[in-house]
């Protein structure tokens, strides 16, 4: 099995494959977010927050749409600024690139799927996970439109052609785990690597089933495709995985952990407020905080509908690490033969920073 995070050579900032950078906070958005989310600041305090000497840090992350919501919401609502931070959100092409940037010193933090962090750690990146912002995988196993009537369960995928983003990625490991759990012989299926956009391949029947994200999942359902397992739904996660499954979260270089402790605490407090805001704000407000470049097809209403549907399942209510959820990822990686399955959880997780 190939590994999505094998190239861990140090990289300079200019070498990054950057899609977009978000930075700063608008005064109107700041006021609206703080008043609507928690009433954290009086109007007279806003000028002081915006005028203070903020510490600039860079946080690189993959560009999966639903992954970025807590970070952009936290920035737009002014919670980073409230903690004295000017956080530059650097969108890279995938979690591997974000972790390469962290490992090479181009950024101070990286936010990626835990699968990606495990693979990077196993490949030599001395990083440690300090906070969580996502508790479920952001993909679902869906049939093609034409296969919806004949494929009604995971067991029916024996002998089929199945789509994943790439061999060794989180969706591939999760799919292999589901197949093994259902007793499907892995040698009987063919995995097709077609990147993150499986929508057309499933719509046209070029694949029998595949791991899809939003908004592709909703679009396929509208056309009649069947959802076999929805990793974005906490009920399915409980049934198929036994509970939450650590996904998006923040990592830092281990050698800088103690020196950055206060900064990490401030970053975590800001993200905790952002997670609360994500649950309380109108979905349309959250979509307004997102860069237009990452919204597939520009369908902002569809993104808002996805947030309304999934946010209670996807996003935790606190940033403290859930060790059981993290161990489930390691177990899935191990079952799928992934390199991350050999990582000792105690070596990569730092769960006590945000102990209540």
Order of alpha helices (4+ residues) and beta strands (2+ residues): beta-alpha-alpha-beta-alpha-alpha-beta-alpha-beta-alpha-beta-beta-beta-alpha-beta-alpha-beta-alpha-beta-alpha-beta-alpha-alpha-alpha-alpha-alpha
